[in-house]
Amino acid sequence: MVAVTLLYLMFSTGRDEFGERKAFFGSLVFETMEKSNGATAITAGVDDPVPIIILFLALTAIFTMIQIIYQGLRQRRDQLLNDTPSN
């Protein structure tokens, strides 16, 4: 998610646009500057890591809950299949 957002910032900047752009709750920064020789300098990085850490923790919790629910449902299914009488 973070890499895609940073790529979006890079490719959504116009050819003649200079300045700083932030995304993902201010955590990612992409800055373009025009140098004195006419070249364009680019800076990209993380300005505030807290939203990225929160995203990581939230996704970890969600995926862990999904895994636990799946395992519980699978065990319940196996239990129901074992309890049914065979004809």
C-alpha positions as CSV (number, residue, x, y, z in Angstrom):
1,M,0.0,0.0,0.0
2,V,2.8,2.4,0.9
3,A,4.8,1.6,-2.2
4,V,1.7,2.1,-4.4
5,T,0.9,5.4,-2.8
6,L,4.5,6.6,-3.3
7,L,4.4,5.6,-6.9
8,Y,1.1,7.4,-7.4
9,L,2.7,10.5,-6.0
10,M,5.6,10.2,-8.4
11,F,3.6,9.7,-11.5
12,S,0.8,12.1,-10.7
13,T,3.2,15.1,-10.5
14,G,3.1,17.1,-13.7
15,R,6.1,17.9,-15.8
16,D,6.3,21.5,-14.7
17,E,5.0,21.0,-11.1
18,F,7.5,21.7,-8.4
19,G,7.0,21.5,-4.7
20,E,6.2,19.1,-1.9
21,R,3.3,16.6,-2.0
22,K,2.2,14.5,0.9
23,A,-0.1,11.4,1.0
24,F,-1.3,8.7,3.3
25,F,-2.1,11.0,6.3
26,G,1.1,13.0,5.8
27,S,3.4,10.0,6.2
28,L,4.8,9.9,2.7
29,V,6.5,12.8,1.0
30,F,7.4,13.4,-2.6
31,E,9.2,16.7,-3.4
32,T,10.5,18.0,-6.7
33,M,12.8,21.0,-7.1
34,E,14.3,22.8,-10.0
35,K,18.0,23.1,-9.8
36,S,19.9,26.2,-11.0
37,N,21.2,24.2,-14.0
38,G,17.7,23.4,-15.2
39,A,17.7,19.8,-13.8
40,T,14.9,18.4,-11.6
41,A,15.8,17.1,-8.2
42,I,13.5,14.6,-6.6
43,T,13.2,13.6,-2.9
44,A,10.9,10.8,-1.8
45,G,10.5,9.2,1.6
46,V,8.7,8.8,4.9
47,D,8.0,11.9,6.9
48,D,5.9,10.4,9.7
49,P,6.0,6.6,10.2
50,V,3.1,6.5,12.7
51,P,0.3,6.0,10.1
52,I,2.4,3.3,8.4
53,I,2.9,1.4,11.7
54,I,-0.8,1.7,12.6
55,L,-1.7,0.3,9.1
56,F,0.7,-2.6,9.7
57,L,-0.7,-3.4,13.1
58,A,-4.3,-3.2,11.9
59,L,-3.7,-5.4,8.9
60,T,-1.8,-7.9,11.1
61,A,-4.8,-8.0,13.5
62,I,-7.3,-8.4,10.7
63,F,-5.4,-11.2,9.0
64,T,-4.8,-13.0,12.3
65,M,-8.6,-12.8,13.1
66,I,-9.4,-14.2,9.6
67,Q,-7.0,-17.1,10.1
68,I,-8.4,-17.9,13.6
69,I,-12.0,-17.8,12.3
70,Y,-11.1,-20.0,9.3
71,Q,-9.5,-22.6,11.5
72,G,-12.5,-22.6,13.8
73,L,-14.9,-23.0,11.0
74,R,-12.8,-25.8,9.5
75,Q,-12.6,-27.7,12.8
76,R,-16.4,-27.3,13.2
77,R,-17.0,-28.6,9.6
78,D,-14.7,-31.6,10.3
79,Q,-16.6,-32.3,13.6
80,L,-20.0,-32.2,11.8
81,L,-18.7,-34.5,9.1
82,N,-17.4,-37.0,11.6
83,D,-20.6,-36.9,13.7
84,T,-23.0,-37.7,10.8
85,P,-24.0,-41.4,10.6
86,S,-22.8,-43.3,7.5
87,N,-25.5,-44.9,5.4
